[in-house]
Structures are given as structure tokens and as C-alpha cells.
Amino acid sequence: MIEALIVGAVTGLALFVLIYALIPRRVGLARRVAAFDAGRGPALRPVSYPGDGKESAFSKRLGSALARFCAEQGWEFRSLRSNLALVGKSFENYLATKALLGLFGLIFPPVILGLIGLAGVHLSIIIPVWAGLIFAAVFFFLPDLELRGQVEKRQRDFRHAIGAFLDLVAMNLSGGRGVPEALMAASEIGEGWAFWRIRDALANARITGQTPWQALGVLGEEVQVSELKDLAAALSLVAEDGAKVRESLTARAVSLRRRELADLEGQAGEKSQSMLLAQMVLAAAFLIFLMYPAVHLLLQA
């Protein structure tokens, strides 16, 4: 009786899937918009990323399929896309990496435990199932932790570049240049990806008709650096008075350097505390190593 019920259920499910696949379905608006955006994508955003050359064809297809699925569901992930753009990674590559790592974590423990079972050690089937689920969850969130660390490092580098950028702008203002010209000249002097982003934002502002401080504010939103947004707000208030702008920029540069110095001192203190803890653990282990023979002899006596 049970076998007949199972065969009937499987047959009915197969017929349902076949009929559902043969029935023509209307394409939803979200799917059409996603397909339209995917077709226009290469003209709207950079095609190549630093990590794309190492990506296999399978992972590219998987990432594109997952990105289309997210677009069809209406999931935008604006904050995630902004972080990925900040570190120079593609959204498709990120999705493919998470999916493949999760799949690897799911099948890794059952395979290892299966090899152990072949060696003669028999375990319950519950252990590899739970181990696979735990490993899949851990591996799935590993790219998030890596991305968070890279974003924090990029933001620290950007804050450091802003301090030098403010000093350069103040020097150009002292030479008699206007605020827009001083901003552009200062961005052209510096090197590195942070100055490149500032220079690109100011150049695009000339084309689109925005003011330079508006472009800096938009860039601050993209890279999620509050100091750059505060700078844009301050420039919009005192843009007409060169002396006030110069004084404000100099004060902000000094404030940024003091804050960066305080952060570095805090990090150095944390590292020194961790080193002190490691030394105490090492000393305690060495004392145990010295005392163990004597204690062992006393216990045997």
C-alpha cells in the first residue's frame, strides 16, 4: 500500500511539472525591465573588474543568472552594490562566489565523513547533515566578512587622502585660484585611487553642470565617507568667500589628522594589549612546563 502511494505521488508530481512547463506564461514587468537593464548594462557601467579575469566561464554564467533572478524579484541591494563598486568587484562575481562557497560547505562534511566511514568508523547520518548545514552557512557568509574588511580599509585610505586633498586645496586658494579651480588642481596633483575618484567626480561635474561640492557630496554618499559629505556641505555654504574657505579647509585638515592619529594610537594600544596577553599565556605555559616534572614525581610518591 505504501509503495503504491509513493509511486502515485511521484507520478502525479511529474505530470504536474510537465503540464506546468508546457503551459505558456506571461512575462512579468519586472522580468522585462531586468532583461532591458541587462541588455543596456555594458553601456552604463564598467565591464571589466580587477577580479573578472580570474573568473571561470561557469561562475560568470552562474553569477549572471543569480543577478537576473535578483532583478526579477526587485531586490536592488544598493548598499551592497556600493560596497562592491568601492572595492572594485562585480555584483555577479560576488553572488557566484557566495553560491559556490555555500555549495562547497554543504557537500564537504558529508564527503569527509563518508571517507571516514570507508575506513571503518560508522557515524549517524544526522552528523554529516548538520555538519553540512553549518559549514554551508559559515562558508556562505565568508565573502561578506572579506568585503567588510576591504571596505573599511578603503574608507580609511580615503579619509587619509582627504586630509592631503584639503591641504592642497588650501594651498591653491592661497595662490589666488577660485574654489572650483583649486579643487580640480588639487585632485590632479595627488595620486592613488582616492584622488582618481575625486578627480573623476569633479570632471563629471563639469559635464553635467553640477557644482564641484555637489559632486563631492555624491561621491561621499557612494564611498560612505562622512568627512567628504561634511566637506561638500561646508563648501556649499562658504563657496563665495575664498578666505573663509581656506580657513575652513585648513581647520578640517588639522581635525582629520588629529582623528587619524587618535585612531592609530588606539590601534597601537589594542595591538600592545594583545601582545601582552600572548606573552602572559606563553609565560604561564613555560611555568607549567617547568613545574610538571616535580608535580608528577610528588603525585607518584
C-alpha positions in Angstrom: 0.0 0.0 0.0 2.8 2.4 0.9 4.7 1.7 -2.3 1.6 2.4 -4.4 1.1 5.7 -2.6 4.8 6.7 -3.2 4.6 5.7 -6.9 1.3 7.6 -7.4 2.7 10.7 -5.7 5.9 10.7 -7.8 3.9 10.2 -11.0 1.4 13.0 -10.1 4.3 15.4 -9.3 6.0 14.6 -12.6 2.8 15.1 -14.6 2.2 18.4 -12.8 5.7 19.7 -13.6 5.3 18.6 -17.2 2.0 20.4 -17.6 3.3 23.5 -15.8 6.3 23.6 -18.2 4.1 23.3 -21.3 1.7 26.0 -20.4 2.9 29.4 -21.8 3.3 32.0 -19.1 3.1 35.8 -19.4 6.4 37.5 -18.8 6.1 39.9 -15.9 7.1 43.5 -16.0 10.0 43.0 -13.5 11.4 40.3 -15.8 11.1 42.6 -18.9 12.8 45.5 -17.1 15.6 43.3 -15.8 16.2 41.9 -19.3 16.2 45.5 -20.6 18.7 46.6 -18.0 20.9 43.6 -18.6 21.0 44.5 -22.3 22.0 48.1 -21.6 24.4 47.2 -18.8 27.7 47.3 -20.6 27.0 50.8 -21.9 26.1 52.1 -18.5 28.7 50.7 -16.2 32.3 49.3 -16.4 32.5 45.9 -18.0 35.8 44.7 -16.5 36.7 44.5 -12.8 40.1 43.6 -11.3 38.9 40.1 -10.4 37.0 39.3 -13.5 40.0 37.9 -15.4 40.4 35.0 -12.9 36.7 34.1 -13.0 35.7 30.9 -14.9 33.0 30.8 -17.5 30.8 28.7 -15.3 30.9 31.2 -12.4 30.2 34.0 -14.8 27.1 32.3 -16.1 26.0 31.4 -12.6 26.6 35.0 -11.4 24.6 36.4 -14.3 21.7 34.0 -13.7 21.6 34.9 -10.0 21.8 38.7 -10.8 18.9 38.3 -13.2 16.9 36.4 -10.6 17.5 39.2 -8.0 16.5 41.8 -10.6 13.3 40.0 -11.4 12.4 39.8 -7.7 13.0 43.5 -7.3 16.0 43.1 -5.0 18.3 46.1 -5.6 21.0 45.7 -2.9 22.1 49.3 -3.2 24.4 49.3 -0.2 26.0 46.0 -1.3 26.5 47.3 -4.8 28.0 50.5 -3.5 30.5 48.5 -1.3 31.4 46.2 -4.3 32.0 49.3 -6.5 34.2 50.7 -3.8 36.5 47.7 -3.7 36.3 47.1 -7.5 34.3 43.8 -7.6 31.3 42.9 -9.7 27.9 42.0 -8.3 27.7 38.9 -10.4 31.1 37.6 -9.3 30.1 38.2 -5.6 26.8 36.2 -6.0 28.6 33.3 -7.8 31.3 33.2 -5.1 28.7 33.1 -2.3 26.7 30.3 -4.0 29.7 28.2 -4.8 31.2 28.5 -1.3 27.8 27.6 0.2 27.6 24.5 -2.0 31.1 23.5 -1.2 30.4 23.9 2.5 27.3 21.8 2.2 29.0 18.8 0.5 32.4 19.0 2.2 31.5 17.4 5.6 29.4 14.5 4.1 32.3 13.7 1.8 34.9 13.7 4.6 32.6 11.7 6.9 31.9 9.3 4.1 35.7 8.7 3.7 35.9 8.2 7.4 33.1 5.6 7.2 35.0 3.7 4.5 37.9 3.5 6.9 35.6 1.6 9.3 34.3 4.4 11.6 30.5 4.4 11.2 28.6 7.6 12.3 25.0 8.5 12.4 23.5 10.1 9.3 22.4 13.1 11.4 26.0 14.2 11.9 27.0 14.8 8.3 23.6 16.5 7.6 24.0 19.0 10.4 27.7 19.5 9.7 27.0 20.2 6.1 24.3 22.8 7.0 26.6 24.5 9.5 29.6 24.6 7.1 27.3 25.9 4.3 26.1 28.8 6.4 29.7 29.6 7.5 31.1 29.5 4.0 28.1 31.4 2.6 28.9 34.4 4.8 32.7 34.4 4.4 32.6 36.8 1.3 30.6 39.2 3.5 33.3 39.3 6.1 36.0 39.7 3.5 34.0 42.5 1.8 33.5 44.3 5.1 37.2 44.3 5.8 38.1 45.6 2.4 35.5 48.3 2.6 36.8 49.5 5.9 40.4 49.6 4.6 39.3 51.6 1.5 37.4 54.0 3.7 40.4 54.6 5.9 42.6 55.2 2.9 40.0 57.6 1.5 39.9 59.6 4.8 43.7 59.8 4.8 43.6 61.1 1.2 41.0 63.7 2.1 43.4 65.3 4.6 46.1 65.7 2.0 43.5 66.9 -0.5 42.3 69.6 1.8 45.9 70.9 2.3 46.4 71.0 -1.4 43.2 72.9 -2.0 44.1 75.4 0.7 47.5 76.0 -0.9 45.9 76.5 -4.3 43.4 79.0 -2.7 46.3 80.9 -1.2 47.8 81.2 -4.7 44.7 83.1 -5.8 42.7 80.4 -7.6 39.0 80.1 -7.2 37.3 77.3 -5.4 36.4 75.1 -8.5 39.9 75.6 -10.0 41.6 74.9 -6.7 39.6 71.7 -6.2 40.4 70.4 -9.7 44.1 71.4 -9.5 44.5 69.7 -6.1 42.9 66.5 -7.4 45.3 66.4 -10.3 48.3 66.7 -8.1 47.6 63.7 -5.9 48.0 60.0 -6.9 46.1 56.9 -5.9 42.6 55.5 -6.3 41.1 58.1 -3.9 42.4 61.1 -5.8 41.3 59.4 -9.0 37.8 59.1 -7.7 37.8 62.7 -6.7 39.2 63.9 -10.0 36.7 61.8 -11.9 33.8 63.2 -9.8 34.9 66.8 -10.4 35.4 66.2 -14.2 31.9 64.7 -14.4 30.5 67.7 -12.6 31.8 70.0 -15.3 30.0 67.9 -17.9 26.7 67.5 -16.1 26.5 71.1 -14.9 26.8 70.3 -11.2 28.9 72.4 -8.7 32.1 70.7 -7.5 30.8 70.5 -3.9 27.6 68.8 -5.1 29.8 66.2 -6.9 31.9 65.7 -3.8 28.7 65.1 -1.8 27.6 62.5 -4.2 31.0 60.9 -4.1 30.8 60.9 -0.3 27.5 59.1 -0.5 29.0 56.5 -2.8 32.0 55.7 -0.8 30.2 56.2 2.5 32.7 58.6 4.0 31.0 61.2 6.2 34.0 63.6 6.1 33.6 64.1 2.4 29.9 64.8 2.8 30.7 67.3 5.5 33.3 69.0 3.3 30.7 69.3 0.5 28.2 70.9 2.8 30.8 73.3 4.2 31.9 74.3 0.7 28.3 75.0 -0.4 28.0 77.5 2.5 31.2 79.5 2.1 32.0 79.0 -1.6 31.9 82.7 -2.4 34.5 83.8 0.3 38.0 82.4 -0.5 39.4 83.4 2.9 36.7 81.6 4.8 37.1 78.5 2.6 40.8 78.4 3.1 40.4 78.7 6.9 37.7 76.1 7.0 39.7 73.6 4.9 42.8 74.1 7.0 40.9 73.5 10.2 39.3 70.4 8.7 42.6 69.0 7.6 44.0 69.5 11.1 40.9 67.8 12.6 41.2 64.9 10.2 44.9 64.4 11.0 44.2 64.5 14.8 41.4 62.0 14.4 43.6 59.7 12.3 46.4 60.0 14.8 44.0 59.1 17.6 42.7 56.1 15.7 46.3 54.9 15.0 47.2 55.3 18.7 44.1 53.3 19.6 45.0 50.5 17.2 48.6 50.5 18.6 47.2 50.2 22.1 45.0 47.3 21.1 47.9 45.5 19.5 50.1 46.1 22.5 47.5 44.7 24.8 47.1 41.6 22.6 50.9 41.2 22.6 50.9 41.4 26.4 48.2 38.8 26.7 50.1 36.5 24.3 53.3 37.0 26.4 51.4 36.2 29.6 50.0 33.0 28.1 53.4 32.0 26.9 55.0 32.6 30.3 52.2 30.6 32.0 52.7 27.7 29.6 56.5 27.8 30.3 55.9 27.7 34.1 53.6 24.7 33.7 56.3 23.0 31.6 58.9 23.6 34.3 56.6 22.5 37.2 55.1 19.4 35.6 58.0 17.0 36.3 58.1 18.0 40.0 54.3 17.7 40.4 54.4 14.4 38.6 57.0 13.0 41.0 55.1 14.2 44.0 52.0 12.6 42.9 53.7 9.2 42.3 55.4 9.3 45.7 
